[in-house]
Amino acid sequence: MRGVFLISLLSGALALSACGSVEWVHPKKPRDMYGQDYNKCENALQQDPKVQAGSRAMLYKEIDRCMAREGWLLVEKP
């Protein structure tokens, strides 16, 4: 079930990115916490041998998944 949610989230992100500009928002955290959470995800994933062996695109996809787990949502800018 969780995998289906992540696939839906990523599919939605791709659809939104085709329509215009998008941004990450969090329902409970201020915008300035984005960078801290992003860096946390990026640093954790750079330690993962599976991600290191993959492409740069794979790293970005995994960062997006990590950000979603942290509660961040990718939404279209108004």
Backbone bond lengths (Angstrom), bond angles and torsions (degrees), N, CA, C in turn:
res aa  C-N    CA-C-N  psi(-1)  N-CA   C-N-CA  omega(-1)  CA-C   N-CA-C  phi
1 M - - - 1.458 - - 1.523 110.91 -
2 R 1.335 115.82 -42.23 1.455 119.66 -179.18 1.527 110.84 -63.20
3 G 1.340 116.35 -39.40 1.461 120.41 178.56 1.514 112.02 -61.63
4 V 1.332 115.93 -38.58 1.464 120.75 178.58 1.527 109.75 -63.58
5 F 1.341 116.58 -40.76 1.460 120.63 178.92 1.525 110.49 -61.89
6 L 1.337 116.90 -46.00 1.456 119.81 -179.06 1.522 111.77 -64.89
7 I 1.324 116.42 -40.01 1.462 119.49 177.71 1.529 110.03 -63.65
8 S 1.320 116.42 -42.10 1.465 120.07 177.91 1.521 111.15 -63.04
9 L 1.322 115.88 -41.88 1.464 120.72 179.60 1.521 110.70 -62.62
10 L 1.327 116.85 -46.56 1.457 120.44 -179.91 1.527 111.70 -67.14
11 S 1.327 117.27 -37.81 1.460 120.53 176.94 1.521 110.34 -63.48
12 G 1.314 115.22 -41.44 1.460 119.70 177.27 1.516 111.50 -63.92
13 A 1.314 116.54 -38.37 1.462 120.94 178.74 1.526 110.39 -63.67
14 L 1.321 116.35 -41.57 1.458 119.59 178.32 1.525 111.21 -64.87
15 A 1.312 116.29 -41.00 1.464 120.15 179.23 1.522 110.52 -64.37
16 L 1.332 116.53 -41.54 1.455 119.87 179.18 1.521 111.81 -66.29
17 S 1.317 116.34 -38.72 1.456 119.01 -177.90 1.522 111.07 -67.26
18 A 1.317 117.77 -25.45 1.457 120.87 177.50 1.528 111.27 -74.52
19 C 1.326 117.07 -22.94 1.457 121.44 -176.06 1.528 113.29 -87.68
20 G 1.288 118.73 -26.83 1.456 121.32 -176.73 1.503 109.82 168.63
21 S 1.304 115.73 -158.70 1.455 118.25 -178.12 1.526 110.97 -82.89
22 V 1.313 115.16 147.72 1.455 121.83 -178.36 1.519 109.01 -128.69
23 E 1.326 115.79 163.39 1.452 121.11 177.21 1.520 109.40 -147.57
24 W 1.328 114.93 155.93 1.450 121.03 175.94 1.522 108.42 -85.51
25 V 1.322 116.96 133.23 1.461 122.38 175.18 1.528 108.43 -132.31
26 H 1.304 115.62 154.24 1.459 121.31 178.70 1.518 107.74 -126.72
27 P 1.334 117.63 133.27 1.465 119.73 -177.16 1.527 114.35 -67.17
28 K 1.354 117.60 -21.00 1.460 119.46 -175.02 1.530 114.22 -123.41
29 K 1.310 117.88 -9.45 1.464 120.54 -177.33 1.524 110.33 -111.51
30 P 1.343 116.78 147.75 1.464 119.12 175.72 1.529 110.63 -70.34
31 R 1.311 115.94 158.26 1.458 122.40 -176.82 1.531 112.44 -57.57
32 D 1.327 116.96 -34.09 1.465 119.23 -177.26 1.539 113.35 -70.15
33 M 1.321 118.02 -8.32 1.470 121.82 175.41 1.532 111.75 -82.09
34 Y 1.328 117.09 -12.14 1.457 121.08 -178.81 1.537 111.24 -56.76
35 G 1.321 117.09 -50.07 1.455 121.14 -177.22 1.519 112.47 -60.08
36 Q 1.312 116.02 -40.22 1.465 120.46 179.18 1.527 110.49 -63.73
37 D 1.326 116.59 -46.92 1.466 120.19 179.94 1.529 111.08 -66.98
38 Y 1.329 117.05 -39.28 1.465 120.74 179.00 1.525 110.29 -61.63
39 N 1.334 116.08 -46.76 1.463 119.85 179.81 1.520 111.33 -63.00
40 K 1.321 117.11 -38.02 1.465 121.16 177.67 1.530 110.18 -60.97
41 C 1.328 116.23 -45.94 1.467 120.21 179.17 1.523 111.13 -65.05
42 E 1.325 116.56 -45.95 1.464 120.13 -178.11 1.527 111.14 -62.18
43 N 1.317 117.28 -45.12 1.471 120.61 -179.69 1.515 111.75 -63.84
44 A 1.325 117.16 -41.38 1.466 120.45 179.04 1.526 110.95 -63.63
45 L 1.313 116.77 -41.44 1.464 120.46 -176.86 1.524 112.29 -74.42
46 Q 1.308 117.68 -28.33 1.461 119.20 178.00 1.522 111.33 -69.54
47 Q 1.319 117.11 -15.50 1.464 121.82 176.50 1.526 111.76 -87.95
48 D 1.335 117.36 -11.96 1.461 122.17 -177.55 1.531 109.95 -82.21
49 P 1.339 118.44 117.46 1.470 120.41 -177.64 1.532 113.37 -60.33
50 K 1.330 117.31 -32.40 1.470 119.70 179.40 1.524 110.84 -64.95
51 V 1.319 116.16 -41.04 1.464 120.50 179.79 1.526 110.00 -72.03
52 Q 1.320 117.39 -38.74 1.460 120.99 178.83 1.522 111.38 -60.82
53 A 1.325 116.81 -34.96 1.460 121.01 -178.85 1.526 111.88 -77.18
54 G 1.320 117.93 -14.30 1.459 121.96 -177.95 1.511 112.61 -90.48
55 S 1.293 115.13 -172.05 1.459 121.64 -179.27 1.526 111.14 -83.66
56 R 1.309 115.70 169.76 1.466 121.44 176.33 1.537 109.42 -62.79
57 A 1.326 116.59 -36.40 1.465 120.76 178.61 1.521 110.48 -61.77
58 M 1.328 116.72 -37.25 1.464 120.61 178.35 1.526 110.11 -64.36
59 L 1.333 116.90 -40.74 1.459 121.05 178.21 1.530 110.04 -59.73
60 Y 1.330 117.35 -46.77 1.467 120.43 -179.54 1.526 111.64 -63.83
61 K 1.318 116.78 -39.17 1.471 120.46 177.78 1.522 110.43 -62.46
62 E 1.327 116.78 -42.34 1.457 120.56 179.90 1.531 111.29 -69.79
63 I 1.324 117.59 -33.80 1.465 120.24 175.35 1.522 109.28 -64.00
64 D 1.331 117.39 -42.67 1.466 120.83 177.20 1.525 111.03 -58.78
65 R 1.312 116.93 -42.52 1.470 120.62 178.71 1.531 110.86 -63.87
66 C 1.320 116.09 -42.38 1.460 120.56 178.83 1.529 110.30 -62.77
67 M 1.320 116.91 -43.50 1.467 120.62 179.61 1.533 110.28 -61.86
68 A 1.312 116.98 -38.75 1.470 120.64 177.35 1.526 110.09 -64.29
69 R 1.321 117.49 -39.87 1.468 120.40 177.33 1.524 111.36 -64.95
70 E 1.330 116.65 -29.45 1.467 121.32 178.00 1.530 111.65 -77.42
71 G 1.337 116.68 -6.17 1.457 120.60 177.34 1.516 114.81 102.13
72 W 1.330 118.15 1.06 1.460 121.11 179.64 1.530 109.60 -79.41
73 L 1.327 115.82 143.24 1.454 122.77 -179.28 1.517 108.91 -120.59
74 L 1.313 117.14 138.24 1.452 121.98 177.08 1.524 108.03 -92.22
75 V 1.337 116.61 115.78 1.466 121.33 -177.14 1.517 110.76 -128.24
76 E 1.320 115.21 154.76 1.458 121.08 177.68 1.520 109.63 -73.97
77 K 1.326 115.42 137.51 1.469 119.77 177.71 1.529 108.87 -71.59
78 P 1.335 115.97 142.31 1.478 118.34 179.24 1.516 112.08 -70.47
